[in-house]
Structures are given as structure tokens and as C-alpha cells.
Amino acid sequence: MTLQVDCGKVNPATGCTTVLQAETEEELMQKVAVHAKDHGIVEVTPELIAQVKGAIEEV
């Protein structure tokens, strides 16, 4: 099972086209935290985590 999250679906206002994939939710969330820095986000808040988890899809 591969999980993915489309950054543009988490926050369409960014216009970001990055799609991250991983085998586990933990690995995917680590990638999300690294990618968030590209948007100037230094602290991944519980609200952001909830948004991201809501956008995770199985592919």
C-alpha cells in the first residue's frame, strides 16, 4: 500500500503541485514536515496535521 498527499489539496491557495508518497503514514508525515519548510512553515501545528491526514489517499 502506498499513501500519498497532494499539497495543493491540503491548501489550494498555495498553487503547489507537489505530491508526496510513502509506504507508511509516519514516513509520509515526515516528508510533509520537510516539504512544509518550502512554504516557510517552521512549526507543524495540530491543525495542519489534521488537514494533511484528511487529504491522505491510498494509491
C-alpha positions in Angstrom: 0.0 0.0 0.0 1.3 3.4 -0.9 0.0 6.6 0.7 0.1 10.0 -0.9 -0.8 13.5 -0.2 -1.2 16.3 -2.7 0.0 19.6 -1.2 -2.4 21.5 -3.4 -5.4 19.7 -2.0 -4.3 20.5 1.6 -4.2 24.2 0.8 -5.3 25.1 -2.7 -4.3 28.7 -2.2 -0.6 27.7 -2.4 -0.9 26.5 -6.0 1.6 23.9 -5.1 1.8 20.8 -7.3 3.9 18.6 -5.1 2.6 15.1 -4.4 4.4 13.2 -1.7 4.3 9.4 -1.4 5.4 6.9 1.3 4.6 3.4 2.4 3.5 4.4 6.0 1.7 7.4 7.4 4.6 8.1 9.7 7.1 8.2 6.8 4.6 10.4 4.8 4.2 12.8 7.7 8.0 13.2 8.0 8.1 14.1 4.3 5.3 16.6 4.8 7.2 18.2 7.6 10.2 18.6 5.4 8.1 19.9 2.5 6.3 22.4 4.8 9.6 24.3 5.1 9.4 25.0 1.4 6.3 27.1 2.3 8.0 28.8 5.2 6.2 26.7 7.8 8.6 26.0 10.7 6.1 24.5 13.1 3.7 21.8 12.0 0.6 22.6 14.1 -2.1 20.0 15.2 -4.5 21.8 12.8 -2.1 21.3 9.9 -1.6 17.7 10.8 -5.4 17.2 10.8 -5.6 18.9 7.3 -2.9 16.7 5.9 -4.2 13.5 7.4 -7.6 14.3 5.9 -6.0 14.6 2.4 -4.1 11.3 2.5 -5.1 8.9 -0.2 -4.2 5.3 -0.9 -2.8 4.7 -4.3 
